[in-house]
Amino acid sequence: MSNSTKILVLSGGTSEEREVSLASGQAFAAALEKKHSVELLSIEEESLPEGIQSANTVVFPALHGGFGEGGQLQSLLEQAGIEYCGSDAAASRLCMDKAATKEVALERNVPTPEWLTFDAAETPLADDVIAKIGTSLVVKPVDQGSSVGLHFAEHRSELGVALSNIHAGRWLIEQRIQGRELTVGLLEGKAMGVVEIISQSGVYDFKAKYTAGSTDYLFPAELDRALEAQVKDYAERLYAACGCRDFARIDFLLQDTQLYFLEINTLPGLTATSLLPKSASCVGHDFESLASALVAPAVKRLSDRIKKEGGS
């Protein structure tokens, strides 16, 4: 990397995942500082920070949810001619929409749990939902991460309570698959190690994700070679089909030998103990080398653009 290139790490934001984002940003910036010129900036509103120098700055959006992850920030950066890390605006919008990515999965012959979507203003009746996709269900927002708003229902009354508490937004109800939770990180389209997530409560919700000692992880996951290859193949296919760029993390469920796609995370958590670093450690990356690898493609895009402009 050119010594004149600065990495501007954006964290915080306005979503319910703000605290998670602040932790990711701080950890990621610290890892980058060993080899790169870095500035860490917390954003407080849904707008592009002023004064970003597009000629020598690459933005890393360590943001989760809404504005940072759903394509809005990416659109503003593209309009301003600022190079940034991660998927572009179109792919970010697509992957933030869990229902839309499930449609892509089906088009690519990748199994995914049955589902239906609805707007809060037209919440369906519990009996109608159960008649369509069964009684063991997961209720979650279409466009949130970190298990924000996640509910599990095993019978009609639980589903009725969950539905009665929905007052805004677009929601997804998904058939609950009882099985092993798996995730795999991708770097420039190539799958790294598969991680198995083992929640002590049996539910990988917000508490399980962010409460110390409540979840165990196996990385690499103990899978036979055929299943491991299938996880990676599905992940790489979905990454390409959704137009992802630079990096992502893709979640699956494994029931017996049947694999189901859940969702794509274009800006996954990035503390040293997050899932993407665990996946990367399986292929030889420590947190510092992973941080450098995550910014490298955007740095190259900036360098190539400068060379092209200089030669034109």
Summary of the structure (lengths in Angstrom):
residues: 312
radius of gyration: 19.6
end to end distance: 22.6
largest distance: 67.2
contacts: 1038
relative contact order: 0.15
helix: 38%
strand: 25%
